[in-house]
Amino acid sequence: MEIKIKVEGLSKVKGNLKKKINNLQDLTQFFKNVGAYVVRQTINERFGKEQSPDGSKWQVLSQARIKQRRKRHKTGNMKILQDTGNLRQTIEKQISIARDHVIIGSNLKYAAIHQFGGTIHFKKKKGSVTIPARPYLGLNEKDKQHIAKMLQGYINRHVLGSI
């Protein structure tokens, strides 16, 4: 006695599975969406509210910095880390997306000192200035949870859906 089972459409299922595997190997679109979300959070939450990813307020401008800005700007722009807007703009433009990661940051030479703080020693004139850390890059718990939901949605749509 012999039972013969023939499965029709197996090549279509194999093709779908290969496509699903490729969707897991190349997460470029997912990381593009994550990058857009993190940039939006950085612009709106960090620069907009002048606060670190953990929600703590940035240290206020020193009196010397306020005086310097008043001389330079007739409007007296006193927004922290937003004197010229260059730092904020580079974050919007300096995003690097790949198959397995996204990098968000700034290529400005003064970006790191604002993120981490530190002391600048002047070469031509004597003296130094200490810049307080005002973290503008980073993720908080809400951001991490949102990105996890984004990943779950990506997997549901591009990997689990219609095998």
C-alpha positions in Angstrom: 0.0 0.0 0.0 1.3 3.4 -0.8 0.1 6.9 0.0 1.3 9.7 -2.3 0.9 13.4 -1.1 1.6 16.1 -3.5 1.9 19.7 -2.3 1.0 22.4 -4.8 2.5 25.8 -4.6 5.5 24.8 -2.5 7.8 26.9 -4.7 5.6 30.0 -3.9 5.9 29.3 -0.2 9.7 28.9 -0.5 9.9 32.2 -2.4 7.9 33.9 0.3 10.1 32.5 3.0 13.2 33.7 1.2 11.7 37.2 1.0 10.9 37.1 4.7 14.5 36.1 5.5 15.8 39.0 3.3 13.5 41.3 5.3 15.2 40.2 8.5 18.7 40.5 7.0 18.2 44.0 5.6 16.5 46.3 8.1 17.3 49.5 6.3 13.7 50.6 6.1 13.2 49.9 9.8 16.3 51.8 10.8 15.3 54.7 8.5 12.1 54.9 10.5 13.9 54.6 13.8 16.3 57.4 12.8 13.5 59.7 11.8 11.8 59.0 15.2 15.0 59.7 17.2 15.8 62.9 15.2 12.2 64.0 15.8 12.5 63.3 19.6 15.9 65.1 19.7 14.6 68.2 18.0 11.2 68.3 19.8 12.0 67.0 23.2 15.7 67.8 23.8 16.1 71.1 21.9 12.4 72.1 22.2 12.2 71.6 25.9 15.9 72.2 26.6 16.3 68.9 28.5 18.3 65.7 28.5 16.9 62.4 27.3 16.2 61.6 31.0 14.0 64.7 31.3 16.4 66.8 33.4 16.7 70.4 32.4 19.9 71.7 30.9 22.0 74.0 33.0 21.1 77.6 32.2 23.4 79.9 30.3 26.1 81.7 32.2 25.8 85.4 32.6 28.9 85.9 30.5 27.3 83.8 27.7 24.0 85.8 28.0 26.0 89.1 27.7 27.9 87.7 24.7 24.7 86.7 22.9 23.0 90.0 23.6 25.9 91.8 21.8 25.7 89.4 18.8 21.9 89.1 18.5 19.6 92.1 18.5 16.8 89.7 19.3 18.7 88.2 22.2 18.3 84.5 21.3 18.8 82.8 24.7 17.8 79.3 23.8 20.4 76.8 25.1 22.5 75.1 22.5 20.7 77.0 19.8 22.7 80.2 19.3 23.1 79.7 15.5 20.9 76.6 15.1 23.9 74.7 13.5 24.0 71.9 16.1 20.3 71.2 15.8 20.5 71.3 12.0 23.4 68.8 11.7 21.4 66.3 13.8 18.7 66.5 11.1 21.2 66.0 8.3 24.0 63.8 9.8 22.0 60.6 9.9 23.6 57.4 8.6 21.3 54.4 7.9 22.5 50.9 7.1 21.1 47.4 6.9 21.7 46.7 10.6 22.0 50.1 12.4 21.4 53.8 12.3 23.7 56.5 13.5 22.4 59.9 14.7 24.8 62.6 15.7 26.6 65.8 14.6 29.9 66.3 12.8 30.5 69.7 14.4 33.7 69.9 16.4 31.9 71.4 19.4 29.1 68.8 19.5 30.8 66.4 21.9 31.7 69.0 24.5 28.0 70.1 24.7 26.9 66.4 25.1 29.5 65.4 27.7 30.8 68.7 29.1 34.4 69.6 29.7 36.9 72.4 29.9 38.3 74.2 26.9 41.8 75.7 27.4 42.7 78.6 25.1 45.9 78.5 23.2 46.3 82.1 22.2 45.1 83.8 25.3 45.4 82.6 28.8 42.4 81.0 30.5 39.8 78.4 30.0 36.1 77.9 30.1 34.1 75.0 31.5 31.1 73.8 29.5 28.5 71.9 31.5 27.2 68.7 30.0 23.9 69.2 28.3 23.0 65.8 26.8 20.9 66.2 23.7 21.5 62.7 22.2 20.2 59.5 23.7 17.2 57.4 24.4 14.9 57.4 27.4 12.6 54.5 28.5 9.7 55.9 26.5 11.9 56.0 23.4 13.1 52.5 23.9 9.6 51.2 24.3 8.5 53.0 21.2 11.3 51.6 19.1 10.5 48.1 20.5 6.9 48.6 19.3 8.2 49.8 15.9 10.3 46.6 15.6 7.3 44.4 16.6 5.2 46.2 13.9 8.0 45.7 11.3 8.3 42.0 12.1 4.5 41.5 12.0 4.2 43.3 8.6 7.3 42.1 6.9 8.2 38.7 8.4 5.2 37.1 10.0 2.5 38.4 7.7 1.3 36.2 4.7 3.9 33.5 4.7 
